[in-house]
Amino acid sequence: MSSSPNNHRYSRKVVCPCPLRKFCYHHKLDSHGNILPYGKCFRYGCPFSAYTPCIGYKDHHDRSASSLPKPRRIVTEVRIHEYRTESDKQFMRVVVKKFDDGSKSAHCQRFVNGHWEYGSPPIDSRILYNLAMVIERVALGGTVVICEGEKDVDTLSSHNIVATCNPFGANNWQDRYSTCFVGIHVVVLPDNDAAGHKHAESVRHSVLAAGAASANILDLRTLDPALPNKGDVTDYFQRGGTIRQLTMAIDAAVLGGGL
């Protein structure tokens, strides 16, 4: 077996569907995975034009728009949402990045032996966001707002509204979270989409079954009929909504059974 192709700093083995040899591993690739036009297979001598390029790889001379590398995305915003235990110890955090093309990514880290490592805690050990404030409010009595994501919890906290959410957004509520809300009033504030409203209904039924004094859903469209699809309470404030309107709507939801 010839070793020069595989020892070259810019080459690696791949399986190529070569018509002349069923399994030919030695077509040379550059550092980006493009087939280099050396004219023939290094091992078997198959002419370069005789085989079909590897599935998933581009001919070295293919410079069509679809073959060009995508422009590098620029990070425009980084948010870190830290989950802490009832005793205010670091537990996990969610790191969210937004990019200039409008996309975003998120990953989870857990706090282990004094440092952060990638990965989420086991599902049966995950905790609510802003847990210490929720427990304090339960002890004092009152209302807790349950949102769909950490960003909205932080937004409400900045307006002195006690709020929380479960990790990883819609459809990830666990019934064991609901035991935190025994005896208090809960208002669920969903995002403006089908997944958000489905999640809100699930949360409402769960906390009621666990013994919450009341649990109702506040639809933000009652405050902002033009709220865009997937809009949330952060969008509500950015669109000119006021804290006075929102607190009145939360009180009305508690007293009147939701809006």
N, C-alpha and C positions, 0 to 999 in steps of 0.2 A: 504493500500500500504506500502510495506517495505521501510524504509527510509535509512537503513544502506548502501546499495550500492551507492545511489546517494549522501549521505553525506560524503562518503569516499573521501579523498583529491585527490586520483588518479582515480576517476571514473566519468563518465558522461553518460547522457541518449543518446541512439541511437536506431534506429529502426532496429531490426534484423529479417530477414526472417526465422522464426522458423517453421519447419514443424508441430510441435505439437500445437503451438499457432500462430495465424495469425499475431498478432502484439505483440511482446514481447520486452519491452523497457529496460530490466534489466540485460542484460549480461554485466558483469563488464569489463571495459577497463583500461589499464594502462595509464600513462601520455602521451604516444606516440600513443594512439589510437589502441593498440593491445589488442585482446581479451585474458583475463586471464583464464587459464585452471582450473577453480574451480569445474569442473565436471558437474554442472547443473545450470540452470537459477535460479537466486536469487528469482524471483517472482513466477514462475510457476513450478519450479522443473524439467524443461526439461533437460534430460541428455545432457552433453556437446557435445557428439558425434552425437546427433540426429538432430542438426540444421546446416544449412549452414552459415559460417561466414559472417558477414555483407559485402555487396558490398563495395569495396574500403578499407577494413581493412584486415590485415593479421592475421592468426592464430599465437598465442603467440609462438608456437614451430616451425613456419616456418622460417628457417634460410637460405633459398636459396638466391642466389646472388641478385635476383630481389627484395627480401623483405628487404634486408639490407639498412640502411639509406645511402644516397649519401654522399660522403665526402664533407666536408665544403669547399666552394670555397674561395680562397685567393685573395683579391683585390690587383692588381699589379699596377694600375694607376687610378687616379681620376682627371678628368678635370672639371672645372667650367667655363661656358661661360655665361657672364652676359650681358643682353640686357639693354641698357640705352636709355632714351628718347633724343629728339633733344636738350634739355637743360641739358643733361648729368645727369639726375636723374635715380636712380635705378628703374627698371620696372619689369624684370623677369630674371630668370637664368635657365640654363639647366645643370644638374649635371650628368656626364657620368662616369661610373665605368667599368674598364676592369678587368677580372679575369684570374687566372692562367690556366684555361682550354680553353682560347681563346674566351669565351663568353663576352658579355658586357650588361650593363643595363643603362637606362637613365630615369631621372624623372625631372619634371619641378617644379619650385617654383616661386611664385609671391611676389612682395614686397608690403605689405599692412600695413598701419599705423605704419611704422617705423620698421617692422620686416618681415622676410621671412616666408611664409607658403606654404604648399604643394598645388599644383594645378596650372593650367595654366590660364592666363587671358582669358576673353571672346574672341571668334574668331575674332570679328569685332574690337577689340582694340589692337591686336597683332602688333608688330613693327618689322622692319628689324634689323638684327644684325649689329653692327658698324654704326648705323644710323648717328651719328654726323659727322663722317668722310665722309660719302656719301653726306650729305647735303653740307659740305664744298667743296667737289670736284665739285658738280653741280654748285655751285656759281662761282668757278674759271674756270670751263670748263675742259674737258679732258675725261678720260675713267674710268669706274668703271667695275670691274669684279664681276660677280655673280656666287657664288659657290653653292654646294649642302648642305654643312654643316659648322658649326662654326669652327671646327678644321682647315679646309682649309682656311677659312677667316683669322684666326690667323696666319697661315703659310705665306700667302701672305702679310699680314700686317708687318710681321717681315722682309720682303724684300722690304718694302716701296711701295707696290702695294695696292691701295685702293680697298677693296673688301667687299662684303656683302653676306648675304643669308637670306632666310625666316626661321621662326621657323619650326621645325619638319620635315625637309628634303624634299625629292622628293614628288611631287604631292600635296603640300600644299601651293603653290603660290596663292596669291590673287591679283586680278587686281588692287586693290587700292594701292598696293605696287608700281606699275609701274609709278604712278604719280610722284614719287621721281626722275625719270630719264629723265624728259622732257628736250630735247635739248642737251643731252650728248651722248657719244658713250658707248655702253654696249657690253662686251664680256662675254658670258656664258660659264662656265667651268664645264662640267658635269663629274660625276663619270663614270667609264668605265663599264656600264651595261645598260640593256634595260631601266630600270626605270630611270636611270640618263639621258639618251638621250631623253626619252619622256618628262621628266621634263624640260630639256633645251629647247626643241622646244616650249613648252607651255610658258615658261618665255620669250623667244625671241618674239613670236607673241604678247604677252601681252604688253611688253615695247614699241614695235613699234607702237601698236595701241594707246598707251598713249602719243606718241610724242617724243620718243627717236630719236636722230640724226641718229643712226644706232644701230643695234643689230645683232651680229653674234655669232656662236658657234665655240669654239676652241676644237677640239678633241685631247686629249693628246696622242693618239696613233700615231699622226703624228710626235711627238717628241720622243716617246718611243714605238715602235711597239710591244715590249714584255710586255707592262704594263699589269699586271694581271687583271682578272675579278674583278670588283668593285674597281679597283685602282683609286686613286684620285691624286690631285696635291701634297699632302703631300708625298704620295708614290713615285711620280715622283722625288722629291728632294732626298728622302731616297735611291733611286736607282741610284743616281749619276747625275740627271738632274741639269742643271745650270740655274741661274736666267737670264743670258744673253740670252740663248736660249728661255726661256719662254717669256721674254719681247719682243724679236724680233717677236715671234709668235703672241703675243697679238697685236702688231702694225700691223703685216701683216693681222690679222683677221679684224682689223678696216678698213684698206685701201683696202683690197682685197675681203672682203665679207665672211671671215671665212675660216677655213681649214678643 
